[in-house]
Amino acid sequence: MFGKSNKLLIVSMFLLFCFASCKTQEEKAAEIHNHAFTIDTHVDTPYQLLNKDFNISEYHAYKRGGSCVDFPRMKKGGLDGIFFAAFTSQRDRSAENIQFAREKADELIDSIYAACDKYSELAEVALNVADGYRLEKEGKRAIYIGLENGFPIGTEISEVERYFKKGVRYITLCHTSNNDICDSSTDSHGAEFDGLSKFGEEVVKEMNRLGILIDVSHISDSSFYDVIKLTTSPVIASHSCARAICDNPRNLSDEMLKALAENGGVIQMCILDDYVKAPDKNSERYEKEMELRERYRKMGKVTKEEEQKIWAEWKQLQIDYPKNKPTVADAVDHIDHIVKVIGIDYVGIGTDFDGGGGLKDCADVSQMMNITIELLKRGYSREDIHKIWGGNFMRVFKQVENLAEKAKA
């Protein structure tokens, strides 16, 4: 009935089918993961760069209290792009403290350029969407820059453009306390402006004009809705989770998720344990952490020696009082919920590595594939996973770029 050539074709097709169907879930995940443009939109690695003993070009086996990110581990974890956050904690809003924060942010940004210049065969600072895709093809890591906390801007609107010219492509409007831009979701004194300040409104407009992504992580609910009402560009939550799964004010409620989707923005799921699952507030570990954070917050200008001491204490805390961390499955519960509420097109990943982020089975950037494996287990398609790992965020990033270019024309 069949000719010899047809029989050979049928046998070949059958063998190919068997080979494909015999792939393990890990192999399937690896294939999907390695064909996606993958990006993590929030890590605090720049503080590691200030440590002269830390070499980001070398592979560092993970240990408690140690670093979570370096260029070789990014490659092993199949991570193409990453946002290094220039983070400054909130202090009293004196001229001296604002200037100190400005200098610290500049130092952190400069350290990113220095590392990428020194190891240019491994990574490069990326300034736009096109840079990310180009560097992926070249086999390099794309290092984007974010400014976590608008505190260094103070009340100088010109600082927004200065940071843009330094390569900053998103600004997290505030951090754990209110600043001159807006109210925080976690300020112990409550609201100051009931949302954005008048100056904050100008900051949002300026970010729209320049093409800087507006990051709504950390800001209060009222601030969030003020931003959504005012912005002419889609926004991001660079490292936040779903409040319905973990009732933390840093996470977004279902109503906020819906508003984010209507805006065309994206929420980047965070894997910091307190945002994934509620912490045990009765534990000695929690008490020690709160003591350290409170002491750090009360400090004004600090010397380099004092700053290094604080970071050493933070690392030692991880060693002496290890957390019982959630799992990748716990984190992906947040993705499931977000997709259920607003669909697959509005969610991504922002780990907060080197700033507290990490899970039992995704402790550092080398283990990012475990998230893809879990997504595949739950029935997410190749297209879905590509969207979660970078497609959704890069779409928003491109829209922000295009709207700024259109406004300039």
Secondary structure, 3 states (H helix, E strand, C coil): CCCHHHHHHHHHHHHHHHHHHCCCHHHHHHHHHHHCCCEEEEECCHHHHCCCCCCCCCCCCCCCCCCCCCHHHHHHCCCCEEEEEEECCCCCCCHHHHHHHHHHHHHHHHHHHHHHHHCCCCEEECCCHHHHHHHHHCCCEEEEEEEECCHHHCCCCHHHHHHHHCCEEEEECCCCCCCCCECECCCCCCCCCCCECHHHHHHHHHHHHHCCEEECCCECHHHHHHHHHHCCCCCEEEEECECCCCCCCCCECHHHHHHHHHHCCEEEECCEHHHHCCCCCCCHHHHHHHHHHHHHHHCCCCCHHHHHHHHHHHHHHHHHCCCCCCCHHHHHHHHHHHHHHHCHHHEEECCCECCCECECCECCHHHCHHHHHHHHHCCCCHHHHHHHHHHHHHHHHHHHHHHHHHHHC
